Amino acid sequence: MADGKGNSQKKYKYHQVSEAIIENIAAGKWKPGEKIPPEAELCQSFNVSRVTLRESLKALSILGILNIVQGDGTYVQQIDPVAFIQPLLPLLRCDRAYIDEIYEARMVVESGCCQLSAKSRTQADLDEIKALIEDMQNAIDLGQYDLFNEADAKFHRVIINSCGNELLSAVGNLFFTLVTYFIGEINITPSVIAKSLGDHIKIYEAICDQRTEFARITMSEHLRSSMLVLKKHRQQE
């Protein structure tokens, strides 16, 4: 009777190869769009069989890290961190138990984006942020909360995308996409919206003055305040 030791060793080698390939990509040895060495060379380099190597390549292909082109070779994919969590989005949106966790994650990531944005923002970014604050004020004057929410969303997107870090922007946009489903439950009263506008103005001023730490703190406090409003609204349902 087989004790499964052979299968365990095979699985261990398969994971080792996968980790080694990822390390080579992370180190820049194999860049996105480039073809990795042929199978024979990789088998020799990793000291594994062709079967083990192919299992590893297939797994990394499923994850979107590699692209296997039949008759040509295997290429490194442009890695999109959002793609790894994209299949979970419908579940996260539907299960309200995740709201607190999503908001906490958003606070950490988006506050970091805001801090970096204060350092790397361009004049075009500042002009766009300022214009969106004006749109928020106009929406308040007109009593149109839906327009306020629209400008609010764009405001946060601009900051996330102006942080100068593509990976952080991708993750920030992911969490923001999730919380957009709850924005309508936050900006629901004149007092909440007025405070939100004030927060946005302070965030803009911090970014404009390149006060990086203050920008981070101000964004964090704004998001925490929004989360508390959301919790209160949910308790009243």
Residue, then its C-alpha position, 0 to 999 in steps of 0.5 A: m500500500a502506498d504511503g503517499k510520500g512520493n505524492s507529498q514530495k512531488k507536491y512540495k517540489y511543485h510549490q518550490v518551483s512556483e515560488a522560484i518562478i515568482e521570485n524571479i519575476a519579482a526580482g525583475k529577472w523575467k519582466p512582464g511580456e517577456k518569454i521565460p526560458p524553455e522547459a528543458e532549461l527550467c527543468q535543469s535549473f530547478n532540478v525537477s521533472r518536466v511533469t512537475l514543471r508543467e504543473s507549476l506553469k499551469a498553476l501560475s497560468i491559472l493565477g494569471i501570472l504566466n501565459i502559456v502559448q502553445g507552440d511558442g512558449t510561456y510569457v510573464q503576464q502584466i499582473d493585475p492585483v485586482a484580478f486576484i480578488q475580482p471573483l470575490l466581489p459579488l460575494l463581498r457586496c452581498d454579505r453585509a457582514y463584510i462591511d466593517e472589514i472592507y471599511e477598515a481595509r479601505m481606511v488603511v489603503e486610502s489614507g496611504c494613497c492620500q499621504l503619497s498623493a500629497k507628495s506626488r500630485t500634479q497641478a492637474d490633479l489639484d485642479e481636478i480635486k478643487a473642481l470636484i469640491e466645487d461640484m459638491q458645493n453646487a450639489i448641496d446648493l441644489g439639494q441633489y444628494d446624488l450629484f454630491n455622491e457622484a462628485d464625492a466618488k470622483f474625488h476619492r478616485v483622483i486621490i487614489n490614482s494620483c498617489g504615484n504607486e500603481l499597486l497601491s492605486a489598484v488595491g485602493n480602487l478595489f476597496f473603493t469599488l466595494v464601498t461605493y455600494f454603501i455611499g448612498e447610506i452615508n450621505i443621507t442628511p444635510s448635516v452629514i453632507a456638510k461635514s463631509l464637504g468640510d472634510h474634503i476641503k481639509i483633505y484638498e488643502a493638505i494635499c495642496d500644501q504637501r503636508t503628507e502626514f496631515a493628509r494621511i490623518t485627515m483622510s483616515e479621520h474622514l473615512r472613520s467618520s463615514m464608517l460610524v455614520l454607516k454603522k448607525h444607519r445600519q443599526q436603525e434598519 
